[in-house]
Amino acid sequence: MKILLARHGETPWNAEGRYQGQEDIALSAIGEAQAAALGERLGEVRIDRAVASPLARARRTAELALGASRAQALTLDPGLMEIAHGTWEGLLASEIRERDPQRLQAWRDAPDSVQMPEGESLQQVFDRAWPALARACEGLRPADTLLVVAHDAVNRVLLCRVLGIPFSRLWTFRQAPTTLNLLEGDDVDHLDVVRLNDCAHHTPFFGEAVHRAL
């Protein structure tokens, strides 16, 4: 089976570098265009099933990626929601640095050690996101393709699991807006990473495709 693991498009808070977490922020005009470009790229790709986070930015990205003719393939799973940043949500990194500097530094240096204030840890995100991925894969046949549209932290912990690397190495790869990661394997526990952070549908090969906050 094949899994297309995508991130949602850009939001106004992404552009500002504001921590979103589980705040339900819609796509910006740029994000809508990125998702539409993803849809054009996937237009001729067979997609047998699709699942997305219920947050508007992921749901809308999935809708645009699928197009009207495949909209019925989409379901939503709250297990794919972004990490809960708790009291950081809505704040810029500069504001967090003033209020919670030690935790912010740990988030940069040892993200696996951080429990978000009134929020989640990466392990807690994984403990709900991996079962959500497994549910989405249930019953898929060898030739089937699944589209999953989720969030930065969610994608990263899932990819760490597939790559066999600890969450402490979360920042060693990127997840751009509407990026595609292609996973292939016989089942959810036996996957290979075929493509990682592929955003060629909206960013040149040497273009900068980074987020300003997670």
C-alpha positions in Angstrom: 0.0 0.0 0.0 1.0 3.6 -0.5 0.4 6.4 2.0 0.6 10.1 0.9 1.2 11.9 4.2 0.7 15.6 3.7 0.7 18.7 5.9 -1.9 21.4 5.7 -1.3 24.7 3.8 -0.1 27.9 5.3 -2.3 29.9 7.7 -2.0 33.5 8.8 -0.6 32.3 12.1 2.1 30.3 10.2 3.1 33.4 8.3 3.3 35.4 11.5 5.3 32.7 13.4 2.5 32.2 15.9 2.0 28.9 17.7 -1.3 27.3 16.6 -1.6 24.0 18.3 -5.3 23.0 18.4 -6.6 26.5 17.7 -8.8 26.2 14.7 -7.1 28.6 12.3 -8.2 28.6 8.6 -5.9 28.6 5.6 -4.7 31.9 4.3 -5.0 32.8 0.6 -1.5 31.5 0.1 -2.5 28.3 1.9 -5.5 27.9 -0.3 -3.3 28.3 -3.4 -0.8 25.7 -2.0 -3.6 23.2 -1.4 -5.0 23.8 -4.8 -1.5 23.2 -6.3 -1.4 20.0 -4.3 -4.7 19.0 -5.8 -3.4 19.7 -9.4 -0.4 17.5 -8.6 -2.6 14.7 -7.3 -5.2 15.0 -10.0 -4.2 11.9 -11.9 -3.1 10.0 -8.8 -5.3 7.1 -7.7 -6.5 7.8 -4.1 -8.7 5.1 -2.6 -9.1 6.6 0.8 -8.4 9.9 2.6 -8.4 11.0 6.2 -7.6 14.3 7.7 -7.4 16.1 11.0 -10.8 17.8 11.8 -9.1 21.2 12.2 -10.2 23.5 9.4 -6.7 24.0 7.9 -6.2 20.3 7.5 -9.7 19.5 6.4 -9.7 22.3 3.8 -6.3 21.2 2.5 -7.6 17.6 2.1 -10.8 18.9 0.3 -8.7 20.9 -2.2 -6.2 18.1 -2.7 -9.0 15.6 -3.5 -11.2 17.8 -5.6 -14.9 17.6 -5.9 -14.9 14.2 -7.7 -13.2 12.4 -4.8 -14.6 14.4 -1.9 -16.6 11.3 -0.7 -13.3 9.5 0.1 -12.6 11.9 3.0 -13.1 11.1 6.6 -11.9 13.0 9.7 -10.0 11.6 12.7 -9.3 13.7 15.8 -6.3 11.5 16.5 -4.6 13.5 13.8 -5.0 16.9 15.4 -2.0 19.0 16.0 -0.1 18.9 19.3 -1.8 20.9 22.0 0.5 23.7 22.8 -1.6 24.7 25.8 -0.9 28.2 27.0 1.6 28.8 24.2 -1.2 28.8 21.6 -1.6 32.2 19.9 1.8 33.4 21.0 4.9 34.3 19.0 8.2 32.6 19.8 9.5 36.0 21.1 6.6 36.2 23.5 7.2 32.6 24.7 10.9 33.4 25.2 9.9 36.1 27.6 7.4 34.0 29.5 8.7 30.5 29.4 12.4 30.6 28.2 13.7 27.4 29.7 10.9 25.3 28.2 11.2 27.0 24.8 14.9 26.2 24.8 14.3 22.6 25.7 11.7 22.4 22.9 14.5 23.5 20.5 17.2 21.3 22.0 15.4 18.2 23.4 11.8 18.2 22.2 11.1 14.7 23.5 11.6 16.0 27.0 8.9 18.8 26.9 5.4 18.7 28.3 3.6 21.7 26.9 2.1 23.9 29.6 -1.5 22.7 29.9 -0.9 20.8 26.7 0.8 17.6 25.3 4.1 15.9 24.9 5.3 14.4 21.7 4.8 10.9 23.1 1.1 11.8 23.8 0.7 13.0 20.3 2.2 9.8 18.9 0.0 7.7 21.2 -3.1 9.0 19.5 -1.7 9.7 16.0 -0.2 6.3 15.3 -3.5 4.5 16.1 -5.3 7.0 13.8 -2.9 6.1 11.0 -3.4 2.4 11.7 -7.2 2.8 11.6 -7.0 4.6 8.2 -4.9 1.7 6.8 -7.3 -1.0 7.9 -8.5 -3.1 5.0 -6.3 -1.4 2.4 -5.2 -3.7 -0.4 -1.6 -3.9 -1.7 -2.3 -1.5 -4.7 -4.4 1.0 -2.7 -3.3 4.6 -1.9 -4.2 6.5 1.3 -4.0 10.3 1.6 -3.5 11.6 5.1 -3.6 15.3 5.8 -2.3 16.3 9.2 0.0 18.7 10.9 3.7 19.5 11.5 4.2 17.8 14.8 1.9 14.9 13.9 3.8 14.2 10.7 7.1 14.4 12.4 6.3 11.9 15.1 4.8 9.5 12.6 7.9 9.9 10.4 10.2 9.4 13.3 8.5 6.1 14.0 8.8 4.9 10.4 12.4 6.1 10.1 13.3 4.4 13.4 14.7 7.6 15.0 13.9 9.0 18.4 11.7 12.1 18.9 14.8 13.9 20.1 15.7 14.1 16.4 12.4 15.7 15.4 14.1 18.8 14.0 16.5 17.0 11.6 14.0 17.1 8.7 11.4 19.6 7.6 7.7 19.6 6.9 6.7 22.5 4.6 3.1 23.6 4.0 1.2 21.0 1.9 4.4 18.9 1.7 4.1 15.3 0.6 5.7 12.3 2.2 5.3 9.0 0.4 5.4 5.8 2.5 5.1 2.3 1.1 4.8 -1.1 2.7 2.8 -4.2 3.2 1.1 -2.8 6.4 1.4 0.1 8.8 4.1 -1.6 10.8 6.3 -2.2 7.8 6.6 1.1 5.9 9.5 2.6 4.0 9.9 6.4 3.4 10.1 6.8 -0.3 9.8 10.6 -0.4 10.3 13.1 2.4 9.1 16.8 2.5 8.3 16.9 -1.3 6.8 20.3 -2.0 7.7 20.7 -5.6 4.2 21.7 -6.5 4.7 25.1 -5.0 8.4 25.6 -4.1 11.5 25.5 -6.4 14.1 22.8 -5.8 16.4 25.1 -3.9 13.5 27.2 -2.5 13.1 27.9 1.2 10.1 26.0 2.6 10.1 26.3 6.4 7.7 27.2 9.1 8.4 29.9 11.7 6.7 28.2 14.6 5.7 24.8 15.9 
